[in-house]
Amino acid sequence: MKKIKLLIFVLIFTSCKAQETKLLIHKELITDLSEATFCNRFTEEINGQTEWKEEFKYFDTIDIYKITYLSDGLKIKGLLVQPKAKGIYPCVIYNRGGNRDFGSLKVGNILISLGQIASEGYVVIASQYRGNGGSEGQEELGGKDINDITILPDVLKEIEIADPNRIGMYGWSRGGMMTYIALTKIKKIKTAVVGGAVSDYFNLIKDRPELETSVLSELIPDYDKNKEAELEKRSAVKWVDHFPKNVPILMLHGNADWRVKPEQSLTMALEFEKYRVPYRLIMFEGGDHGISEHKKEVKDQVLNWFNRFLKNDEPVPNMEYHGR
């Protein structure tokens, strides 16, 4: 009888532990994109039939899901884009820019920016961050909401077609800042791409002082009391010595970007140089914050970078001074 009771206890305990470790608690396929209003720009009428325009036919090769996952016990919303074809695919964690609703993940934009990556054979996952898009909690612009990113490699383990041993990270603007922080906190990322990334909040608020009152003081806890410390936590130029030396980073920036001046990436590149962190910096002439003037080249550069270090498992570049 004691043995039976012990067995029941073990089974119940094991079941409870399994439930505790489950992070992906909701995954809902978006089944009919054609009825969404944003799709008008993607479709055309051919012989009385509505079809995807040629450049968007890849939509038929991918699935997009609304997801909810757990981070610090909070229910966090996000999106997942993956190939329809069966297989095991490398992964990309995408870190959105902006704050609150500005820059939030919209299905139409994700179909283009992340759908292109997924259609090339990647599982792409993106978080709205806590406090946004129906997520629980409070956004902190690089505070505890970093945990909503660093937990995603474990969420990917619960996705059947995802290879959790091949994960890259991709962030734009504020998402670039989030990427920099995440790279110093987890060791599960093989490579990263950042675009228009914030690396120095001290200089950013000199260029855009209105951000202090409209964003930073509203989102960062105790900002007025701990301004210097909180800005430094979010300014990667101050702690490049903490970056891993085995994660190659591609940096993209438009040199006509007024939101995040190009000096942010130029200065960061010099710090990477000092500490021998493997990187490549591409400055796009006349490019704005989204480098919209060079969309195809940006897409090609991003895919090529991920292909090199995720699909093809290319070795980390040799950063020791060498050659004839």
Stockholm file with secondary structure:
# STOCKHOLM 1.0

chainA/1-324         MKKIKLLIFVLIFTSCKAQETKLLIHKELITDLSEATFCNRFTEEINGQTEWKEEFKYFDTIDIYKITYLSDGLKIKGLLVQPKAKGIYPCVIYNRGGNRDFGSLKVGNILISLGQIASEGYVVIASQYRGNGGSEGQEELGGKDINDITILPDVLKEIEIADPNRIGMYGWSRGGMMTYIALTKIKKIKTAVVGGAVSDYFNLIKDRPELETSVLSELIPDYDKNKEAELEKRSAVKWVDHFPKNVPILMLHGNADWRVKPEQSLTMALEFEKYRVPYRLIMFEGGDHGISEHKKEVKDQVLNWFNRFLKNDEPVPNMEYHGR
#=GR chainA/1-324 SS CHHHHHHHHHHHHHHHHHHHHCCEEEEEECCCGGGSGGGGGTEEEETTEEEECGGGGGGGGEEEEEEEEEETTEEEEEEEEEESSCSCEEEEEEECCSBTTBTCCCHHHHHHHTHHHHHTTCEEEEECCTTSTTCSSCCCSSSGGGHHHHTHHHHHTTSTTEEEEEEEEEEETHHHHHHHHHHTTCSCCCEEEEESCCCCHHHHHHHCTHHIIIIIHHHSTTTTTSHHHHHHHTCGGGCGGGSCSSCCEEEEEETTCSSSCTHHHHHHHHHHHHHTCCEEEEEETTCCTTCGGGHHHHHHHHHHHHIIIIISCCCCCCCSCCCC
#=GC SS_cons         CHHHHHHHHHHHHHHHHHHHHCCEEEEEECCCGGGSGGGGGTEEEETTEEEECGGGGGGGGEEEEEEEEEETTEEEEEEEEEESSCSCEEEEEEECCSBTTBTCCCHHHHHHHTHHHHHTTCEEEEECCTTSTTCSSCCCSSSGGGHHHHTHHHHHTTSTTEEEEEEEEEEETHHHHHHHHHHTTCSCCCEEEEESCCCCHHHHHHHCTHHIIIIIHHHSTTTTTSHHHHHHHTCGGGCGGGSCSSCCEEEEEETTCSSSCTHHHHHHHHHHHHHTCCEEEEEETTCCTTCGGGHHHHHHHHHHHHIIIIISCCCCCCCSCCCC
//
